[in-house]
Amino acid sequence: MTGPKVTIIMATYNRAHFIAETLSSIQKQTYLNWECLIIDDGGTDNTIEIISPILEQDSRFKYLKRPEGYKKGLPGCRNYGLDLAKGDFIIFFDDDDIVHPQNLELCVNELNQNQVSFCRYKREVFFNDFDYNFNYTKEYSSFTIDVNRIADMLTNKLPFNSCAVMWKKECFTNNRFVEHLMYAEEWELYSRILSSKVQGISINKTLFYGRKHSNSNTGEFFDHNPVRRESHVNAVLLIIQNLKEKQLLTPSLIRYFITISVGFKEYNLFNKIIEILDPSVLKRLQWSFFYRSYPLRILVYKIKKSLK
């Protein structure tokens, strides 16, 4: 096995019914120099029984249990994996998804050939059974990403899914997941890395397939799970604080976050944002008017749209 080593970090929790298919897709990678750290977050199902044949067959897979020194949850498991990683490059995969066979190969090629710190790629979703009819072309367009695209990343115009980026290990030298976040943890961390002015490349090829089901962090968030919603609020506040300190917080981003706060009144998000911003009295009044008038403006917009 030649070339830089890739560390795949996979947190798992009670996914015995999905994980074997995910690991199988990793085994089929065209790039061979990798290790996969499977971090069990204290699951109670038969995951270890399901994956034992794979562990015995392929020494590149390592099964570990999250130690008590790391907080329970996805961020704690991933931080543990980061501390153990021996690879030059880091990538996070979930325990219920499918990886394109060329995922590692194409990302490693991009990171080797370009002076960039990460390689982003496209992700698609699927329901129920997966169609293994992959597109193996190596011809695709690409574009660079730098700190000037941070607003696009935060507003989801340029999505940064947690499993759709390969990073150089140095990106995590001074950066780790915030372990009390139980949702939007990668949104917060990836924006923090991008705000440090690293440069990356995005390739227009789908290399990862996310399984859609209700028993996921994202599914629980949209079902108004209070733990996930509170975590989203805390992630917003951490992002705003970081951007303010680095003088990257633009008026348009402030408007975006204040717009978000309308949907989180029970967490008093707007006032917490204002507290971090610490604006002048006039600016405080302007933002307050923007916040309070937003629902009415949205209603007027919807009425106008329906009339057209």
C-alpha positions in Angstrom: 0.0 0.0 0.0 1.6 3.3 -1.1 0.6 6.9 -0.9 -0.5 9.0 2.1 -2.5 7.1 4.8 -6.2 8.1 5.3 -7.8 7.7 8.7 -11.6 7.1 8.5 -13.3 7.9 11.7 -16.7 6.2 12.3 -18.8 6.7 15.4 -21.4 4.0 15.9 -24.4 3.5 18.2 -26.8 0.6 17.9 -26.6 0.4 14.1 -26.0 -3.4 13.8 -28.7 -3.5 11.0 -26.8 -1.0 8.8 -23.1 -1.0 9.7 -22.0 -4.1 7.9 -23.2 -2.7 4.5 -21.3 0.6 5.3 -18.1 -1.3 6.1 -18.4 -3.4 3.0 -18.5 -0.2 0.9 -15.3 1.0 2.6 -13.6 -2.3 1.8 -14.3 -1.8 -1.9 -12.3 1.4 -2.0 -10.0 1.7 -5.0 -7.5 3.4 -2.7 -6.0 0.9 -0.3 -3.8 2.8 2.2 -6.4 3.6 5.0 -7.4 2.7 8.5 -10.9 2.8 9.8 -11.5 3.6 13.5 -14.9 2.3 14.6 -15.7 4.1 17.8 -18.7 2.5 19.7 -20.6 5.1 21.8 -21.9 2.6 24.3 -24.3 0.7 22.1 -26.3 -2.2 23.5 -27.1 -4.2 20.3 -25.1 -6.9 18.6 -22.9 -4.6 16.5 -19.7 -6.3 17.6 -21.1 -9.7 16.6 -22.1 -8.4 13.2 -18.7 -6.8 12.4 -16.4 -9.4 14.0 -15.9 -11.3 10.7 -14.9 -8.1 9.0 -12.5 -7.2 11.8 -10.9 -10.6 11.6 -10.6 -10.5 7.8 -9.3 -6.9 7.4 -6.8 -5.5 10.0 -7.4 -2.0 8.6 -10.6 -1.9 10.7 -10.2 -1.2 14.4 -13.1 -1.5 16.9 -12.8 0.7 20.0 -15.1 1.8 22.8 -15.3 5.5 23.6 -13.4 6.0 26.9 -15.0 7.9 29.8 -12.7 10.8 29.2 -14.7 11.7 26.1 -18.3 12.9 26.4 -21.0 10.5 25.1 -22.2 11.5 21.7 -20.9 11.9 18.1 -18.4 14.7 18.9 -16.8 12.8 21.7 -16.3 9.7 19.6 -14.9 11.7 16.7 -12.5 13.5 19.0 -11.3 10.2 20.4 -10.7 9.1 16.8 -8.8 12.2 16.0 -6.5 11.6 19.0 -5.8 8.1 17.7 -5.5 8.8 14.0 -2.3 7.8 12.3 -3.3 9.1 8.8 -2.1 12.1 6.9 -5.7 12.7 5.9 -8.9 12.5 7.9 -12.4 11.7 6.8 -15.6 11.1 8.8 -18.1 8.4 7.7 -21.4 7.6 9.4 -22.3 4.0 10.3 -25.4 3.8 8.1 -24.4 5.3 4.8 -22.7 4.0 1.6 -19.3 5.2 0.2 -18.5 5.5 -3.5 -15.6 3.2 -4.3 -13.5 6.1 -5.7 -14.1 8.3 -2.6 -10.6 8.0 -1.1 -8.8 7.8 -4.4 -10.1 10.9 -5.9 -9.8 13.0 -2.7 -6.2 11.9 -2.1 -5.4 12.8 -5.7 -6.8 16.3 -5.2 -5.0 16.8 -1.9 -1.7 15.6 -3.4 -1.9 17.6 -6.6 -3.2 20.9 -5.2 -2.0 23.2 -2.4 -5.2 22.8 -0.5 -6.1 21.6 3.0 -9.4 19.8 2.2 -11.4 18.2 -0.6 -15.2 18.6 -0.6 -17.4 16.5 -2.8 -21.1 16.0 -3.6 -23.4 13.9 -1.4 -26.7 12.3 -2.4 -29.3 10.6 -0.2 -31.3 7.4 -0.6 -34.2 5.6 1.0 -34.5 1.9 1.7 -32.3 -0.3 -0.6 -29.3 1.2 -2.3 -28.6 1.2 -6.1 -25.0 0.1 -6.5 -24.8 1.4 -10.1 -21.8 3.8 -9.5 -20.5 6.3 -12.0 -16.7 5.6 -12.2 -15.7 8.6 -14.4 -12.7 10.6 -13.3 -13.7 13.6 -15.3 -15.4 16.4 -13.3 -15.2 20.1 -12.8 -14.0 21.7 -9.6 -13.6 25.0 -7.8 -11.6 26.4 -4.9 -13.0 27.3 -1.5 -11.5 29.8 0.9 -12.6 32.0 3.8 -14.6 34.2 1.3 -17.1 31.4 0.9 -17.8 31.0 4.7 -21.1 32.8 4.4 -22.2 30.3 1.6 -21.1 27.4 3.9 -23.0 28.7 6.9 -26.2 29.5 5.0 -26.1 26.1 3.2 -25.6 27.6 -0.2 -22.5 25.5 -0.2 -23.3 22.6 2.1 -20.5 21.0 4.1 -21.9 17.7 5.1 -19.8 16.0 7.9 -19.1 13.0 5.7 -18.5 14.9 2.4 -15.0 16.4 3.1 -11.5 14.9 3.4 -9.2 17.0 5.5 -5.4 17.2 5.9 -4.7 16.2 9.5 -3.2 19.6 10.3 -6.7 21.1 10.1 -7.4 19.5 13.4 -4.1 20.5 15.2 -5.9 23.2 17.1 -9.5 22.3 16.3 -11.8 19.7 17.8 -15.5 19.0 17.9 -17.3 20.8 20.8 -18.4 17.7 22.8 -21.6 19.2 24.4 -23.1 19.8 20.9 -25.5 17.0 19.9 -26.5 18.6 16.6 -24.8 21.0 14.1 -21.4 20.1 15.6 -19.7 19.7 12.2 -21.3 23.0 11.0 -19.7 24.7 14.0 -16.3 23.0 13.6 -16.0 23.2 9.8 -16.9 26.9 9.9 -14.2 27.4 12.5 -11.6 25.6 10.4 -12.6 27.6 7.3 -12.4 30.9 9.3 -8.7 30.1 9.9 -8.2 30.9 6.2 -7.3 27.5 4.9 -8.1 26.8 1.3 -9.8 23.8 -0.2 -11.2 22.4 -3.4 -14.7 21.2 -4.2 -15.2 18.5 -6.9 -18.5 18.1 -8.7 -18.8 14.3 -8.3 -21.0 12.4 -5.9 -18.8 10.3 -3.6 -21.1 9.6 -0.6 -24.7 8.5 -0.2 -26.6 9.3 3.0 -29.3 6.9 4.2 -32.5 8.8 5.1 -34.4 7.5 8.1 -36.2 9.0 11.1 -33.7 7.6 13.6 -30.9 10.0 12.9 -29.7 13.3 14.5 -31.1 15.3 11.5 -34.4 13.4 11.6 -34.8 14.1 15.3 -33.9 17.8 14.8 -36.7 18.2 12.2 -39.0 16.3 14.6 -38.3 19.1 17.1 -36.3 17.0 19.5 -35.4 19.5 22.3 -31.8 18.2 22.7 -31.1 18.6 19.0 -32.7 22.1 18.9 -30.8 23.4 21.9 -27.6 22.1 20.4 -28.4 24.0 17.2 -28.8 27.2 19.3 -25.5 26.7 21.0 -23.8 26.1 17.7 -25.1 29.4 16.4 -23.8 31.2 19.4 -20.3 29.6 19.1 -20.2 30.4 15.4 -21.1 34.1 15.9 -18.6 34.4 18.7 -15.8 33.0 16.6 -16.7 35.1 13.5 -16.9 38.3 15.7 -13.4 37.6 17.1 -12.0 37.1 13.7 -13.8 40.1 12.2 -15.6 37.9 9.7 -19.2 38.7 10.9 -20.9 40.6 8.1 -24.3 42.4 8.3 -25.8 39.8 5.9 -24.6 36.9 8.2 -26.1 38.8 11.2 -29.4 39.1 9.4 -29.2 35.3 8.6 -28.7 34.3 12.2 -31.3 36.7 13.5 -33.7 35.2 11.0 -32.9 31.8 12.4 -33.5 33.0 16.0 -37.2 33.7 15.2 -37.7 29.9 15.2 -36.0 29.5 18.6 -37.9 31.9 20.8 -38.1 29.4 23.6 -34.3 29.6 23.9 -34.2 33.4 23.9 -31.7 33.1 20.9 -32.2 36.6 19.6 -31.2 38.3 22.9 -28.2 35.9 23.3 -27.1 37.0 19.8 -27.4 40.6 20.7 -25.5 40.1 23.8 -22.5 38.7 21.8 -22.7 41.4 19.2 -22.9 44.2 21.9 -24.0 46.7 19.3 -24.7 50.4 19.8 -28.1 51.5 21.1 -29.2 52.5 17.5 -28.0 49.2 16.0 -29.7 47.3 18.8 -33.0 49.0 18.0 -32.5 48.3 14.3 -31.9 44.6 14.9 -34.8 44.4 17.3 -37.1 45.9 14.6 -35.8 43.5 12.0 -36.4 40.6 14.4 -39.9 41.6 15.4 -41.1 42.5 11.9 -39.7 39.4 10.2 -42.8 37.1 10.7 -45.0 39.8 9.3 -42.7 40.4 6.3 -42.7 36.6 5.6 -46.5 36.6 5.8 -46.8 39.5 3.3 -44.3 37.8 1.0 -46.3 34.5 1.0 -49.6 36.4 0.3 -48.0 38.2 -2.6 -46.6 35.0 -4.0 -49.9 33.2 -3.8 -51.6 36.1 -5.6 -49.2 35.7 -8.5 
